[in-house]
């Protein structure tokens, strides 16, 4: 089935839901839920301002992706281009809202960053070499657990809430034109929704760093310097800073994609060249596995993105975003220690058919 993206919302009724595409919905919904709510609240405020001819308040910047809000509903289209899913039910999505997630903020240090990323790169080369190759007609299958915290705006009142831990399963063809998603944070239906292209508007977006297919990744350079230069070039103007956006872009590729064997270690070598990268000695993924994290703080938002690895094998476990500094952009609603998003990769492999799982394959 195809998810109904036109739910009750302050901005509902203007046809904005028609701007959504399967490619936009493909991104992990919890990761940007907080930014979605802020976006829609600001659009609502700006429309009110237009009606009353009151000057629009100062534009705010978003950690990821960057959205500069115009004076009209065109912000909705900009959000889709940037990859933000504009769905929700007053901030609760299709799952019941619960309390926000919290954690103890781990100490960060710049010491040992190159050494750790070198070890992770070596481990990545070993693990990716043992992964099955992807043949035409097959699908990349990724199963994960995720949860998130977000600002909910209901009846004009903002509060901090969270989506509970849930299972997410995604299937994508190597060329990215066929896919399926089962995620209760997007759609209650156990059958899930199609991600196949063209989308509802008949469009087939081209793969990019912010929306890659496996075939696209196989064509990327594996030279760390050239790879990082490409990332900086293609994400220019996005995010709160070029360095943070480069770090986030690599993090997205580590999470819900299937980097080829040659590219996987190159991503970590490229990350080692980004200024401001630190090590957090103890971090926990969505299912409670402890590991060491490679992280970077977004100075503008106060949010720290953490990539979590097993301390011994250096295998990638998952990621999380933690608020480590109070930000004026959130009106004080998100205190330090809030986990904005957390995920854990449970399975990442290749299967022979859409909606087939490794267990069914065996």
C-alpha positions as CSV (number, residue, x, y, z in Angstrom):
1,X,0.0,0.0,0.0
2,X,1.0,3.6,-0.3
3,X,1.1,5.6,2.9
4,X,-1.4,8.5,3.3
5,X,0.7,11.5,3.9
6,X,-2.2,13.9,4.2
7,X,-2.9,13.7,7.9
8,X,-4.2,16.3,10.3
9,X,-1.7,19.1,10.5
10,X,-1.6,22.8,11.0
11,X,-0.6,23.2,7.3
12,X,-3.0,20.7,6.0
13,X,-5.5,21.5,3.3
14,X,-3.2,23.5,1.0
15,X,-2.2,20.5,-1.2
16,X,1.3,20.4,0.2
17,X,1.1,16.6,0.8
18,X,1.0,16.2,-3.0
19,X,4.6,17.5,-3.0
20,X,5.8,14.4,-1.2
21,X,7.6,11.7,-3.1
22,X,8.6,8.1,-2.3
23,X,12.2,9.2,-2.4
24,X,11.6,11.8,0.4
25,X,9.7,9.2,2.5
26,X,12.6,6.8,2.0
27,X,14.7,8.6,4.6
28,X,14.5,7.4,8.2
29,X,11.5,9.3,9.6
30,X,12.7,9.6,13.2
31,X,16.0,11.2,12.2
32,X,14.4,14.5,11.0
33,X,11.1,14.4,13.0
34,X,12.2,17.3,15.2
35,X,13.1,19.4,12.2
36,X,9.8,18.5,10.5
37,X,7.8,19.8,13.4
38,X,9.8,23.0,13.6
39,X,9.4,23.5,9.8
40,X,5.7,23.1,9.8
41,X,5.2,25.3,12.9
42,X,7.2,28.0,11.2
43,X,5.3,27.7,8.0
44,X,2.1,28.1,10.0
45,X,3.5,31.1,11.9
46,X,4.6,32.8,8.6
47,X,1.2,32.3,7.0
48,X,-0.4,33.9,10.0
49,X,2.1,36.7,9.6
50,X,1.2,37.2,6.0
51,X,-2.5,37.4,6.7
52,X,-1.9,40.1,9.4
53,X,0.9,41.9,7.5
54,X,3.1,41.4,10.6
55,X,6.8,41.1,9.7
56,X,8.0,37.5,9.5
57,X,10.3,36.5,12.4
58,X,13.9,35.8,11.9
59,X,14.6,32.7,9.9
60,X,16.2,29.8,11.7
61,X,18.7,27.3,10.5
62,X,18.3,23.6,10.8
63,X,21.1,21.1,11.6
64,X,20.3,18.7,8.8
65,X,19.2,19.3,6.2
66,X,19.4,23.1,5.8
67,X,16.1,24.8,4.9
68,X,15.9,28.5,4.5
69,X,12.2,29.3,4.8
70,X,10.7,31.7,2.2
71,X,7.7,33.9,2.8
72,X,5.2,31.5,1.2
73,X,4.2,27.8,1.2
74,X,7.1,27.2,-1.3
75,X,9.0,26.1,1.8
76,X,7.1,22.9,1.5
77,X,8.6,22.2,-1.9
78,X,12.1,23.1,-0.6
79,X,11.6,20.6,2.2
80,X,10.9,17.8,-0.2
81,X,13.9,18.7,-2.3
82,X,16.0,18.6,0.9
83,X,14.7,15.2,1.8
84,X,12.4,16.0,4.7
85,X,9.2,14.0,5.2
86,X,6.3,16.3,5.8
87,X,4.0,13.9,7.5
88,X,2.7,13.6,11.0
89,X,-0.3,13.9,13.3
90,X,0.3,16.9,15.3
91,X,3.8,15.6,16.0
92,X,2.8,12.1,17.0
93,X,3.1,10.4,13.6
94,X,1.3,7.1,13.4
95,X,2.7,5.7,16.6
96,X,1.6,6.8,20.0
97,X,3.9,9.4,21.4
98,X,5.8,8.6,24.6
99,X,8.4,10.4,26.7
100,X,11.5,11.9,25.1
101,X,14.7,9.8,25.1
102,X,17.6,10.8,27.4
103,X,21.1,9.7,28.0
104,X,24.3,10.7,29.9
105,X,26.4,12.8,27.7
106,X,29.7,11.0,27.1
107,X,33.0,12.9,27.3
108,X,34.6,13.7,23.9
109,X,38.2,14.0,23.0
110,X,40.2,14.6,19.8
111,X,43.0,12.2,21.0
112,X,43.2,9.0,19.1
113,X,40.8,10.0,16.3
114,X,43.1,9.1,13.4
115,X,44.1,5.8,15.0
116,X,40.5,4.8,15.7
117,X,39.3,5.7,12.2
118,X,42.2,3.7,10.7
119,X,41.2,0.6,12.7
120,X,37.5,1.1,11.7
121,X,38.6,1.5,8.0
122,X,40.5,-1.8,8.2
123,X,37.6,-3.6,9.8
124,X,35.3,-2.1,7.2
125,X,37.5,-3.5,4.4
126,X,37.3,-7.0,6.0
127,X,33.5,-7.0,6.6
128,X,32.6,-5.5,3.2
129,X,34.8,-8.0,1.4
130,X,32.7,-10.8,2.9
131,X,29.4,-9.3,2.0
132,X,27.5,-10.9,-0.8
133,X,27.6,-9.2,-4.2
134,X,24.4,-7.6,-5.5
135,X,23.1,-9.0,-8.8
136,X,20.4,-7.5,-11.1
137,X,17.0,-8.5,-9.8
138,X,18.1,-8.8,-6.2
139,X,17.4,-6.4,-3.4
140,X,19.4,-4.9,-0.6
141,X,17.7,-5.6,2.7
142,X,18.3,-3.6,5.9
143,X,16.6,-4.3,9.2
144,X,17.1,-1.8,12.1
145,X,15.6,-0.6,15.3
146,X,15.1,3.1,15.9
147,X,13.5,5.6,18.1
148,X,13.5,9.4,18.4
149,X,12.5,12.5,20.3
150,X,10.8,15.5,18.7
151,X,9.0,18.8,19.4
152,X,5.3,18.2,19.1
153,X,3.0,21.1,18.4
154,X,-0.6,20.4,19.3
155,X,-3.3,23.2,19.5
156,X,-0.5,25.8,19.5
157,X,1.3,24.2,22.4
158,X,4.8,22.8,22.0
159,X,6.2,20.0,24.1
160,X,8.9,17.4,23.9
161,X,7.8,13.8,23.1
162,X,9.3,10.6,21.6
163,X,8.5,7.7,19.3
164,X,9.2,4.4,21.1
165,X,11.7,1.9,19.8
166,X,10.4,0.1,16.7
167,X,11.6,-2.2,13.9
168,X,12.2,-0.8,10.4
169,X,12.7,-2.9,7.3
170,X,13.6,-1.6,3.9
171,X,14.2,-3.3,0.5
172,X,15.9,-1.4,-2.4
173,X,16.8,-2.6,-5.9
174,X,20.5,-1.9,-6.9
175,X,19.3,0.9,-9.3
176,X,17.1,2.4,-6.6
177,X,13.9,2.3,-8.7
178,X,12.2,-0.4,-6.8
179,X,11.7,-0.7,-3.1
180,X,9.5,-1.4,-0.1
181,X,9.4,0.0,3.4
182,X,7.8,-1.4,6.6
183,X,8.0,1.1,9.4
184,X,5.3,1.8,12.0
185,X,6.6,5.3,12.5
186,X,5.5,6.0,8.9
187,X,2.5,3.7,8.4
188,X,0.6,1.5,10.9
189,X,-0.1,-1.1,8.2
190,X,2.0,-4.2,8.7
191,X,2.2,-4.5,4.9
192,X,4.2,-1.3,4.6
193,X,4.4,1.0,1.6
194,X,6.0,1.1,-1.8
195,X,9.2,3.1,-2.5
196,X,9.2,2.2,-6.2
197,X,9.6,4.9,-8.8
198,X,8.3,6.8,-10.5
199,X,6.6,8.5,-7.6
200,X,3.0,9.7,-7.3
201,X,3.9,12.7,-9.5
202,X,5.5,10.5,-12.2
203,X,9.0,11.7,-11.3
204,X,12.1,9.5,-11.0
205,X,14.7,11.5,-9.1
206,X,18.3,10.8,-10.0
207,X,20.5,9.2,-7.4
208,X,22.8,11.5,-5.4
209,X,24.8,11.6,-2.3
210,X,21.7,12.5,-0.3
211,X,19.6,9.8,-2.0
212,X,22.0,7.2,-3.3
213,X,21.4,3.8,-5.0
214,X,23.8,0.9,-4.8
215,X,24.6,1.5,-8.5
216,X,25.4,5.1,-7.8
217,X,27.7,4.2,-4.9
218,X,29.7,1.8,-7.1
219,X,30.6,4.7,-9.4
220,X,32.0,7.0,-6.6
221,X,35.7,7.4,-6.3
222,X,37.4,5.4,-3.6
223,X,40.2,8.0,-3.2
224,X,39.5,9.6,0.2
225,X,40.6,13.0,-0.8
226,X,38.6,13.1,-4.0
227,X,35.6,11.5,-2.3
228,X,35.7,14.2,0.4
229,X,36.0,16.9,-2.2
230,X,33.0,15.6,-4.0
231,X,31.0,15.5,-0.8
232,X,31.9,19.1,0.0
233,X,31.1,20.2,-3.5
234,X,27.7,18.5,-3.8
235,X,26.5,19.6,-0.3
236,X,27.7,23.2,-0.6
237,X,25.2,25.5,1.1
238,X,23.5,22.7,3.0
239,X,23.5,22.3,6.8
240,X,24.9,24.6,9.4
241,X,28.5,24.3,8.2
242,X,30.4,22.6,5.3
243,X,32.3,20.3,7.8
244,X,29.1,19.2,9.7
245,X,27.2,18.6,6.5
246,X,30.1,16.4,5.1
247,X,30.2,14.4,8.3
248,X,26.4,14.0,8.3
249,X,26.5,12.9,4.6
250,X,29.0,10.2,5.3
251,X,27.0,9.1,8.4
252,X,23.8,8.7,6.2
253,X,25.8,6.4,3.9
254,X,26.9,4.3,6.8
255,X,23.3,3.8,8.1
256,X,20.8,2.8,5.5
257,X,22.8,2.0,2.4
258,X,25.0,-0.8,1.2
259,X,28.4,0.7,0.4
260,X,30.5,-1.4,-2.0
261,X,33.6,-3.2,-0.7
262,X,36.0,-0.6,-2.2
263,X,34.0,2.4,-1.0
264,X,33.2,1.4,2.6
265,X,36.7,1.9,4.0
266,X,37.2,5.0,1.9
267,X,34.3,6.7,3.7
268,X,36.1,6.4,7.1
269,X,39.4,7.6,5.6
270,X,37.5,10.6,4.3
271,X,35.8,11.2,7.6
272,X,39.3,11.3,9.3
273,X,40.0,14.4,7.2
274,X,37.0,16.4,8.5
275,X,38.0,19.0,11.1
276,X,36.2,18.7,14.5
277,X,35.8,15.0,14.6
278,X,36.1,13.5,18.1
279,X,36.0,10.2,19.9
280,X,33.3,9.4,22.5
281,X,34.6,6.5,24.6
282,X,31.2,5.1,25.5
283,X,28.0,5.4,23.5
284,X,24.9,3.2,23.3
285,X,22.9,2.3,20.2
286,X,19.1,1.8,20.0
287,X,19.2,-1.7,21.3
288,X,21.5,-1.0,24.2
289,X,24.8,-2.2,22.7
290,X,27.7,-0.2,24.1
291,X,30.5,0.9,21.8
292,X,32.9,3.7,21.0
293,X,31.7,6.6,18.9
294,X,33.2,8.7,16.2
295,X,31.3,12.0,16.5
296,X,31.1,15.7,15.6
297,X,29.3,18.5,17.3
298,X,27.2,20.9,15.3
299,X,28.1,24.2,17.0
300,X,25.0,26.0,15.7
301,X,22.4,23.5,16.9
302,X,24.2,22.0,19.9
303,X,23.5,18.5,18.5
304,X,26.2,15.9,18.4
305,X,26.1,13.1,15.8
306,X,27.6,9.9,16.9
307,X,28.6,6.8,14.8
308,X,28.8,3.8,17.2
309,X,31.2,0.9,16.7
310,X,31.9,-2.3,18.6
311,X,35.0,-1.6,20.8
312,X,36.7,-4.8,19.8
313,X,35.7,-5.7,16.2
314,X,35.1,-2.0,15.2
315,X,32.0,-3.1,13.3
316,X,29.4,-0.4,12.8
317,X,26.5,-0.9,15.2
318,X,24.4,2.2,14.7
319,X,24.1,5.9,15.2
320,X,22.5,8.5,17.4
321,X,22.1,12.3,17.7
322,X,22.4,13.8,21.2
323,X,21.7,17.3,22.3
324,X,24.8,18.3,24.2
325,X,24.2,22.1,24.4
326,X,20.9,24.0,24.9
327,X,20.0,25.7,21.7
328,X,18.1,29.0,21.4
329,X,16.6,27.6,18.2
330,X,14.4,25.2,20.2
331,X,13.1,27.8,22.6
332,X,14.7,25.8,25.4
333,X,12.4,22.8,24.8
334,X,15.2,20.3,24.2
335,X,17.6,20.1,27.2
336,X,21.1,18.6,27.0
337,X,21.1,14.9,27.2
338,X,18.1,14.5,24.9
339,X,18.5,11.7,22.3
340,X,17.0,13.2,19.2
341,X,17.5,10.0,17.1
342,X,18.9,6.6,17.7
343,X,19.2,3.5,15.5
344,X,20.8,0.1,15.5
345,X,21.5,-2.0,12.4
346,X,20.4,-5.6,13.0
347,X,20.7,-7.0,9.4
348,X,22.2,-5.8,6.2
349,X,22.3,-8.2,3.3
350,X,21.1,-9.2,-0.2
351,X,17.9,-11.1,-0.9
352,X,16.3,-12.4,-4.0
353,X,12.9,-10.8,-3.9
354,X,11.0,-7.8,-2.6
355,X,9.8,-8.2,1.0
356,X,11.9,-11.4,1.3
357,X,13.9,-11.7,4.5
358,X,17.2,-13.6,5.1
359,X,15.2,-16.1,7.2
360,X,12.8,-16.8,4.4
361,X,15.6,-17.0,1.9
362,X,17.3,-19.8,3.9
